[in-house]
Amino acid sequence: SLNSLPSPTLPGLHLPSVDTHKGWLFKWTNYLKGYQRRWFVLSNGLLSYYRTQAEMAHTCRGTIPLATAHIEVGDTCHLVLTSGGRSYHLKATSEGECQKWVSALQQAKANATLLMHHSDDSGDEVPVPQEDRTLTQGVLKTLASKLDDLSTCNELIGKHGAALQRSLSELEDLRGSTDSTDKVKAVNERATLFRITSNAMINACRDFVDVAESHSRRWQKALQHEREQRHHLEETIEQLAKQHNSLERAWRENPTSYTGVERSQEGDASDENDEAEFFDAMEDSPAFITVTATGNIDLSFSLQDTSGTNHMQLRRTRRSRIPDKPNYSLNLWSIMKNCIGKDLSKIPMPVNFNEPLSMLQRLTEDLEYSELLDRAARCDSSLEQMCLVAAFSVSSYSTTVHRTAKPFNPLLGETYELDRLDEYGYRSICEQVSHHPPAAAHHVTSQRGWTLWQHITIDSKFRGKYISVVPLGNIHLQFHSSGNHYVWSKVTSTVHNIIVGKLWIDQSGDIDIVNTTTKDTCRLKFSPYSYFSREVPRKVTGVVEDREGTAHYILSGTWDDKMESAKIVDSSQGCGGSEGKQKTVYQTLPPKLLWKKYPLPENAENMHFFSSLALTLNEPEEGVAPTDSRLRPDQRLMEAGLWDEANSQKQRLEERQRLERKRREAQANQALEEGEWQDIEGYQPLWFEKRTEDTGDNIYIYKGGYWEAKERQDWSQCPQIF
C-alpha cells in the first residue's frame, strides 16, 4: 500500500515526527456568508482545507504553505494566517481546540522552516556559475526523456502484470492437468518479464531522481546567491538613504556652508504631478473624498518641505546601543490572573514586564520629532501651522508600535531632564508630582520659538485579554512669535494578547486639537485595528478647519509611519451620508509629506525596540539632580541585564516609598487631632506648582528654578528618594 510508505526526508536531516492534524474550523469567506465550516488537514508543512471530508479524494479548496506563513492568535478562538499577501481568518469551536491548532501549526511551521533552510544550505561547494540557457534546456530535456522512460515502463508493467495474472488463473484451472508443466513455464517467463520491467522502472526512477537532485542543489545554490545579492543591494540602498538624510540635516543646520545646494522649482513642481489618493469617509466627522485637482498648483505652499531632522547628535557623540535584552521566561498568567479590573499602578510587578526607561523618559520621548515644531514656529499661516502640530501629535506614537513593555512607574519626586540646547535648541524637565494616581508634569522651552507643557495622569486597567492605558490631561503648546496656543489630549493605548499569543499594541480614539487663539480646529481619528477591515492598519485621518468651520486641509497617514496633508481647493455636497446627511466631497491638491518615521537602529529588536533618541535617554549625564531617573538603581541594573538584582532594588525602593507615605499620613492625622488642619498642605512638588485652569481642571505648571539650581549645582532641596 502506498499509504504505508514513509514520507521522504532529506539525507542527514532529522525532523521531529509530526502527525497529521485534522479537524473542523470555521473560515471567514465574505461579508455575505461570514464564517463557513471547513475541514482542515495539516500535513508536511501544508495546511489544506475542503468543504467536506469526502472532498479530500478529488477537490482541494486551498493550500497554505506554513514555511512562509505568519501565525497570529486573536481573541475568542480566532487565528489569522498570512501567506503570500493573503490573510486567512479562522475560528475554532473552543479555546482548547484553538490551542491545539496553534501548537500544531507552530510546530509544522518550525519543521518546514528547518527543512527550507537545510535545502538552502545543501548546495555544491563550488562557486555558482552564471545562468546558462543551454544547460538549463539540456537538463529539462533529460528530465523529459526520463519521464518518457518511466511512462513506457509503466505501460509494460501494466501489460506484463495483466498477463501474469491470466497465467496464474489458468494455472489454477489446470490443477492436476497433463499440460500443467507448460503453464508453469509460461508463468515463470511472464514473472521474469515483470521482474525485468520493474527493475527497469526502478532504475529509471533512480536516474530521474539523481538528475533532479544534482541540478536542484545547483539551482538552490543559485537562488541563495541571488538572495544574498538582493540583501546586499537593500543594505546598500539603506546606507545611501541614511547618508542622504545626514547631508540634508547638515545642510539645514548650516545652509550657508552649502551654497552650491539649492532647491529647484522644477523639483517641487514635479512632485505636484504625483497621483492623488482617495480616502474613505470618516466616522463622526465630515466625510470627504479627495480627487485630483485641476489647474495650476500653488508652489508657495510652505508644507512642501518634506524632509525632517533626525535626532543624530551633530555636536556630541551619544551612545547608539545598550546591552541586549536577556531572554528571561516568566509565567505571565500566574501574576496577572489576580489583577483583572485593577489599576496596574497599584500592583507590584517584576522588571521582566518593564523596559529600562521611566514614564518620565517616555513623556520626554514625545520630542523625538521636535523639528516639526521648529518648522511650525516659522509658519505665517496658522492653518499650515495646525497641520504640522497635528503631525507632531501623531509622531509621538510612532515609537510605540513594537514597545509592548511598560515603563517604570516613577517614584514620587523623581525627575528627568533632557538638555538638547546645543543640538536642537530645547531643554526639557519632568517631575512625578503624584503617586496615586500616578501623575507627571512636563515642561519644554525651545530657543526656536515654542514652549510645550503637559500634566498627564495614567489610568491603566487589566481586562483579562488586554490592558488599556488611558492618559488623562492636556498637552499645551505655544508659539512665541504669533502667540498661537494649541491644546490637545492623548488617545487610548491597548496592549492585546496578554495571555495567549504575541503581544501587540494599538492606538485608538480621537484627538481634538484646538488653537485657542484663532479658534482653528483639527480632529484626528485613530482607527482601531480590525481583522476584517479593509482599511490600512493604524490609519489616522483628520480635517483642519478655521473658526467658521470651513475645511482647508485633509490629513491622512498612519501613526507608525507617516502623515500627509492635502490642501482643499473646492468642496461640494455628495450623497450617501449616514443618518440622512449628505457627504462633503473635497477637491484637493496632491498630498504633501508632513512627517516620516525614522528607521530603527541596527539590532533594535534586541534593545527593546528603542529608537535612536530612546537609546540616549538613560545615558549617564554629569550634573543632573540626585532625583533624576538616570540614577535610579533598579532601572540601571535592568538595562545592564542584571534582572534579579534589579527586582531586589525595585522592591526596596517601593517599600521605602510606602513607608514615606505612611509617615506623611501619620503627620496629617496628628495635625488633624491637634486642630491644625489649616497647616496641612500634603505633598508639594519641588519644581512645579498646582494651578486651576479656566475649565476648572487642576494642572501643574513649571515654576522655574531647576536649570538655575543645576548651574549652581545646588541640589540641597532635593529629597533622597533612591
NUPA-778379 format. One record per residue (C-alpha): x, y, z. Coordinates in steps of 0.02 Angstrom, whole numbers, padded with zeros to 5 digits, always signed. Last residue first. Layout:
XYZ;...
END
This chain:
+00842+02821+02289;+00718+02952+02351;+00835+03070+02443;+00735+03232+02429;+00801+03379+02327;+00813+03550+02411;+01002+03539+02436;+01028+03515+02249;+01143+03665+02222;+01250+03629+02069;+01248+03818+02036;+01202+03792+01852;+01093+03646+01900;+01000+03753+02026;+00972+03884+01891;+00909+03750+01773;+00783+03691+01903;+00724+03860+01966;+00562+03884+01875;+00378+03871+01924;+00333+03737+01797;+00144+03720+01792;+00041+03577+01867;-00139+03573+01809;-00305+03568+01900;-00464+03573+01796;-00591+03712+01824;-00608+03749+01638;-00520+03916+01664;-00371+03818+01728;-00329+03792+01912;-00146+03793+01963;-00034+03668+02050;+00152+03705+02065;+00303+03625+01982;+00489+03615+02026;+00487+03540+02201;+00318+03455+02206;+00213+03481+02365;+00145+03331+02462;+00002+03373+02579;-00039+03553+02627;-00092+03528+02807;-00074+03692+02903;-00262+03726+02902;-00289+03557+02987;-00205+03618+03145;-00338+03556+03264;-00219+03445+03362;-00306+03287+03302;-00298+03349+03123;-00112+03385+03138;-00083+03210+03204;-00179+03135+03059;-00075+03234+02935;+00088+03181+03017;+00032+02999+03012;-00014+03014+02829;+00158+03087+02790;+00244+02942+02881;+00133+02815+02793;+00186+02888+02625;+00370+02876+02673;+00348+02695+02725;+00265+02654+02559;+00406+02740+02463;+00538+02640+02557;+00444+02480+02517;+00440+02528+02333;+00626+02568+02331;+00674+02403+02414;+00561+02300+02300;+00639+02383+02147;+00815+02352+02213;+00780+02166+02232;+00699+02160+02059;+00852+02246+01983;+00970+02119+02064;+00872+01978+01982;+00865+02075+01818;+01051+02104+01795;+01042+02140+01607;+01134+02308+01615;+00972+02399+01574;+00891+02307+01720;+01028+02364+01838;+01005+02547+01788;+00817+02536+01811;+00837+02459+01983;+00967+02589+02033;+00875+02751+01983;+01015+02873+01939;+00960+02902+01759;+00785+02940+01825;+00849+03103+01903;+00818+03128+02090;+01002+03170+02125;+00983+03315+02001;+01091+03307+01845;+01272+03369+01845;+01350+03232+01739;+01245+03126+01623;+01232+02936+01615;+01138+02877+01459;+00958+02836+01504;+00883+02943+01365;+01015+02903+01234;+00942+02740+01168;+00770+02821+01165;+00832+02952+01040;+00894+02822+00916;+00732+02724+00936;+00716+02582+01060;+00648+02414+01000;+00686+02339+01173;+00871+02326+01126;+00868+02153+01045;+00743+02206+00910;+00841+02368+00888;+00991+02273+00817;+01025+02415+00694;+00936+02575+00741;+00752+02599+00696;+00711+02693+00537;+00649+02873+00559;+00462+02898+00542;+00403+03019+00408;+00315+03185+00438;+00224+03316+00335;+00225+03235+00164;+00119+03331+00039;-00043+03267-00036;-00095+03310-00216;-00207+03464-00220;-00382+03438-00157;-00564+03427-00210;-00671+03394-00057;-00836+03298-00065;-00949+03331+00084;-01066+03186+00115;-01251+03220+00138;-01336+03176+00299;-01480+03051+00301;-01414+02961+00453;-01253+02914+00362;-01200+03002+00204;-01240+02930+00033;-01242+03087-00071;-01120+03224-00119;-01111+03407-00071;-00968+03505-00147;-00795+03566-00098;-00653+03655-00186;-00466+03690-00168;-00429+03586-00013;-00243+03571+00028;-00184+03393+00055;-00082+03346+00208;+00022+03191+00239;+00070+03090+00393;+00198+02950+00408;+00245+02780+00479;+00179+02713+00644;+00031+02831+00668;-00031+02803+00492;-00074+02930+00358;-00203+03062+00317;-00234+03248+00342;-00358+03350+00240;-00332+03538+00238;-00442+03693+00225;-00613+03645+00295;-00729+03790+00337;-00799+03777+00514;-00807+03966+00541;-00659+03958+00663;-00550+03875+00532;-00549+03690+00493;-00412+03558+00478;-00481+03385+00436;-00413+03218+00501;-00364+03040+00463;-00255+02913+00553;-00239+02731+00498;-00152+02603+00608;-00191+02464+00483;-00243+02521+00307;-00430+02497+00291;-00508+02337+00225;-00569+02294+00399;-00596+02112+00445;-00456+02087+00569;-00491+02256+00648;-00368+02386+00712;-00442+02540+00793;-00448+02696+00682;-00357+02846+00756;-00465+02996+00709;-00383+03168+00711;-00496+03318+00737;-00418+03484+00691;-00476+03655+00748;-00442+03840+00715;-00509+03950+00857;-00376+04085+00818;-00300+04098+00993;-00368+03937+01071;-00294+03836+00928;-00387+03674+00962;-00328+03497+00929;-00459+03362+00955;-00376+03191+00960;-00494+03045+00932;-00486+02863+00984;-00373+02714+00953;-00191+02662+00971;-00145+02479+00957;-00011+02370+01035;+00041+02191+01004;+00089+02047+01118;+00111+01879+01032;-00012+01743+01077;-00105+01692+01233;-00119+01784+01400;-00090+01969+01365;-00142+01955+01183;-00175+02143+01161;-00095+02301+01231;-00213+02449+01210;-00164+02634+01204;-00303+02763+01220;-00281+02933+01136;-00187+03086+01201;-00250+03263+01231;-00246+03428+01138;-00217+03615+01165;-00135+03741+01048;-00090+03922+01092;-00044+04040+00950;+00058+04184+01024;+00120+04228+00849;+00306+04250+00887;+00321+04139+01042;+00225+03985+00986;+00125+03899+01125;+00094+03713+01151;-00014+03636+01287;-00044+03449+01311;-00200+03404+01409;-00240+03276+01543;-00288+03093+01561;-00184+02956+01477;-00288+02797+01457;-00192+02633+01456;-00297+02480+01416;-00225+02308+01451;-00289+02159+01353;-00357+01984+01373;-00415+01991+01554;-00462+02175+01563;-00308+02246+01650;-00333+02430+01685;-00221+02582+01664;-00263+02763+01708;-00110+02874+01682;-00113+03056+01736;-00028+03182+01620;+00014+03365+01652;+00084+03446+01495;+00196+03588+01439;+00266+03646+01272;+00355+03810+01230;+00398+03872+01055;+00511+03986+00954;+00675+03903+00909;+00753+03934+01079;+00643+03794+01142;+00563+03776+01314;+00494+03609+01374;+00392+03575+01532;+00323+03408+01594;+00216+03362+01745;+00187+03181+01793;+00040+03094+01876;+00019+02923+01956;-00150+02918+02045;-00086+02882+02172;+00097+02936+02155;+00083+03122+02121;+00201+03258+02057;+00324+03148+01961;+00436+03281+01883;+00488+03315+01704;+00612+03443+01632;+00651+03478+01449;+00777+03594+01366;+00767+03646+01183;+00880+03716+01045;+00911+03559+00946;+01095+03515+00968;+01160+03645+01089;+01001+03658+01194;+00973+03470+01200;+00959+03460+01389;+00844+03318+01439;+00795+03318+01623;+00707+03185+01723;+00635+03199+01898;+00577+03082+02037;+00479+03169+02175;+00360+03023+02200;+00442+02871+02122;+00420+02847+01936;+00324+02694+01873;+00450+02604+01763;+00400+02593+01580;+00287+02452+01519;+00340+02327+01385;+00239+02321+01223;+00356+02437+01128;+00343+02373+00949;+00221+02505+00882;+00261+02627+01024;+00396+02731+00938;+00274+02800+00810;+00154+02862+00944;+00236+03033+00972;+00227+03064+00784;+00037+03086+00791;+00042+03245+00897;+00185+03311+00788;+00083+03284+00629;-00060+03381+00708;+00059+03524+00754;+00122+03524+00575;-00053+03536+00503;-00101+03671+00631;+00046+03777+00572;-00022+03767+00395;-00187+03833+00465;-00099+03969+00568;-00016+04034+00411;+00150+04126+00435;+00242+03965+00477;+00415+03980+00557;+00358+03909+00725;+00283+03761+00632;+00454+03716+00562;+00531+03712+00736;+00377+03616+00796;+00407+03482+00664;+00592+03480+00713;+00534+03419+00883;+00516+03246+00807;+00590+03147+00951;+00507+03265+01075;+00373+03140+01128;+00518+03041+01202;+00511+03159+01351;+00350+03076+01405;+00435+02905+01392;+00578+02972+01498;+00456+03024+01634;+00372+02854+01622;+00539+02776+01665;+00654+02685+01545;+00735+02513+01556;+00585+02420+01481;+00470+02332+01600;+00374+02168+01611;+00525+02071+01674;+00553+02212+01799;+00437+02122+01920;+00264+02198+01954;+00197+02272+02115;+00012+02315+02085;-00051+02491+02121;-00002+02562+01951;-00095+02417+01869;-00264+02486+01921;-00373+02333+01944;-00504+02255+01830;-00414+02088+01818;-00259+02088+01929;-00271+01917+02011;-00239+01821+01849;-00095+01936+01803;+00047+01859+01903;+00021+01674+01871;-00038+01717+01696;+00128+01793+01647;+00232+01641+01688;+00405+01712+01656;+00549+01668+01542;+00706+01776+01536;+00795+01802+01370;+00913+01944+01415;+00891+02111+01322;+01049+02160+01230;+01159+02290+01316;+01131+02469+01253;+01169+02545+01083;+01196+02710+00993;+01278+02811+01130;+01296+02997+01109;+01431+03086+01009;+01415+03271+01036;+01399+03409+00907;+01298+03328+00769;+01191+03217+00880;+01077+03124+00764;+00899+03164+00813;+00837+03160+00635;+00785+03322+00553;+00643+03300+00432;+00618+03323+00246;+00450+03357+00166;+00472+03544+00145;+00319+03565+00034;+00222+03624+00186;+00251+03807+00139;+00132+03803-00008;+00210+03936-00122;+00206+03815-00268;+00017+03834-00286;-00025+03711-00424;-00114+03774-00580;-00274+03698-00643;-00362+03538-00597;-00354+03446-00432;-00355+03257-00424;-00493+03195-00310;-00505+03181-00122;-00660+03108-00042;-00728+03176+00121;-00846+03137+00263;-00865+03271+00394;-00832+03195+00567;-00911+03060+00674;-00848+02920+00560;-00725+02960+00422;-00767+02940+00239;-00646+02838+00133;-00488+02915+00061;-00432+02929-00119;-00250+02968-00152;-00183+03093-00278;-00061+03035-00412;+00102+03130-00410;+00109+03278-00528;+00139+03401-00387;+00307+03321-00350;+00367+03375-00522;+00330+03555-00475;+00438+03545-00320;+00584+03475-00418;+00562+03604-00557;+00563+03742-00426;+00739+03691-00388;+00805+03677-00212;+00981+03742-00195;+01146+03661-00146;+01301+03756-00205;+01298+03873-00057;+01320+03729+00063;+01405+03812+00210;+01269+03945+00216;+01140+03809+00248;+01208+03769+00421;+01090+03655+00518;+00980+03629+00365;+01129+03573+00262;+01186+03452+00398;+01012+03376+00405;+01003+03355+00216;+01176+03277+00211;+01129+03156+00350;+00968+03111+00259;+01066+03069+00101;+01191+02966+00201;+01046+02870+00279;+00969+02840+00107;+01135+02780+00038;+01151+02657+00183;+00975+02593+00151;+01016+02570-00034;+01175+02474+00008;+01083+02364+00134;+00949+02325+00004;+01083+02283-00125;+01170+02166-00003;+01004+02080+00033;+00971+02062-00154;+01144+01988-00184;+01120+01869-00038;+00952+01813-00107;+01027+01790-00280;+01165+01681-00209;+01037+01578-00115;+00941+01553-00277;+01100+01499-00365;+01135+01375-00227;+00957+01313-00241;+00979+01292-00428;+01142+01198-00404;+01067+01083-00273;+00915+01052-00383;+01033+01008-00527;+01105+00859-00434;+00939+00812-00355;+00839+00812-00517;+00970+00711-00611;+00984+00584-00471;+00794+00572-00450;+00769+00538-00635;+00908+00409-00638;+00835+00321-00486;+00662+00320-00565;+00733+00247-00724;+00823+00113-00622;+00661+00071-00530;+00569+00063-00695;+00697-00054-00769;+00690-00164-00616;+00501-00174-00632;+00517-00220-00816;+00642-00359-00776;+00530-00425-00636;+00376-00424-00747;+00470-00514-00886;+00530-00645-00761;+00352-00668-00696;+00295-00689-00876;+00425-00823-00907;+00388-00912-00743;+00201-00912-00781;+00234-00986-00954;+00341-01124-00878;+00204-01162-00752;+00080-01174-00896;+00191-01293-00992;+00212-01405-00840;+00024-01403-00809;-00001-01486-00979;-00056-01651-00900;-00187-01570-00789;-00185-01586-00596;-00233-01403-00569;-00271-01335-00740;-00392-01202-00678;-00268-01130-00553;-00134-01122-00686;-00253-01030-00799;-00284-00902-00663;-00097-00880-00631;-00068-00859-00816;-00201-00726-00826;-00122-00630-00681;+00048-00638-00764;-00026-00569-00923;-00105-00424-00827;+00062-00387-00740;+00153-00395-00904;+00035-00267-00981;+00033-00149-00831;+00220-00162-00805;+00245-00126-00990;+00137+00031-00979;+00230+00093-00825;+00397+00057-00905;+00348+00164-01054;+00290+00306-00940;+00451+00298-00839;+00555+00304-00996;+00456+00455-01056;+00489+00539-00887;+00673+00505-00910;+00664+00589-01081;+00581+00742-01003;+00715+00751-00867;+00850+00747-01000;+00763+00885-01100;+00747+00992-00942;+00932+00969-00908;+00977+01016-01085;+00865+01170-01079;+00951+01226-00919;+01123+01197-00993;+01080+01294-01150;+01006+01441-01050;+01162+01460-00943;+01137+01550-00781;+01302+01615-00716;+01408+01492-00618;+01388+01464-00429;+01555+01437-00345;+01591+01256-00298;+01531+01192-00129;+01375+01113-00202;+01209+01154-00122;+01140+01095+00044;+01123+01263+00131;+00959+01321+00052;+00884+01147+00068;+00926+01142+00252;+00847+01313+00273;+00687+01251+00190;+00681+01096+00300;+00706+01200+00456;+00568+01319+00401;+00450+01173+00367;+00489+01097+00538;+00460+01264+00628;+00299+01295+00530;+00235+01121+00573;+00272+01151+00757;+00185+01320+00752;+00035+01248+00662;+00017+01101+00782;+00031+01213+00936;-00093+01339+00866;-00214+01201+00816;-00211+01126+00991;-00233+01299+01068;-00387+01331+00962;-00463+01164+01013;-00439+01210+01195;-00511+01384+01172;-00665+01313+01089;-00752+01296+00919;-00603+01362+00822;-00604+01517+00712;-00503+01553+00555;-00460+01713+00461;-00347+01679+00312;-00240+01827+00256;-00165+01847+00082;-00001+01933+00039;+00086+01769+00003;+00043+01696+00171;-00046+01769+00322;-00132+01651+00443;-00252+01731+00568;-00324+01629+00711;-00476+01667+00819;-00530+01569+00973;-00605+01721+01063;-00468+01850+01032;-00329+01839+00905;-00181+01723+00879;-00063+01765+00736;+00031+01643+00626;+00137+01715+00486;+00162+01598+00337;+00325+01569+00241;+00358+01389+00296;+00171+01363+00329;+00121+01339+00147;-00068+01370+00139;-00173+01259+00025;-00346+01293-00046;-00513+01217-00094;-00443+01042-00126;-00551+00930-00235;-00546+00743-00277;-00524+00622-00131;-00518+00756+00004;-00693+00812-00047;-00769+00673+00058;-00707+00760+00216;-00814+00909+00173;-00789+01087+00111;-00602+01061+00099;-00447+01140+00176;-00261+01117+00158;-00124+01168+00281;+00047+01122+00213;+00206+01088+00314;+00203+00901+00277;+00021+00880+00334;-00112+00990+00413;-00289+00948+00356;-00435+01068+00377;-00620+01026+00350;-00721+01186+00327;-00868+01268+00418;-00911+01440+00347;-00886+01609+00434;-00974+01759+00356;-01087+01719+00208;-01124+01895+00150;-00970+01983+00221;-00853+01857+00141;-00770+01689+00170;-00707+01681+00351;-00657+01503+00392;-00732+01400+00533;-00627+01252+00584;-00659+01064+00579;-00519+00941+00609;-00359+00860+00553;-00179+00857+00614;-00057+00741+00526;+00069+00675+00650;+00232+00767+00669;+00395+00674+00698;+00532+00794+00743;+00649+00821+00595;+00810+00727+00564;+00908+00791+00414;+01057+00687+00358;+00978+00637+00194;+00824+00742+00153;+00660+00667+00204;+00534+00558+00110;+00372+00509+00197;+00368+00326+00248;+00267+00207+00139;+00108+00136+00218;-00007+00245+00114;+00067+00173-00045;+00000+00000+00000;
END
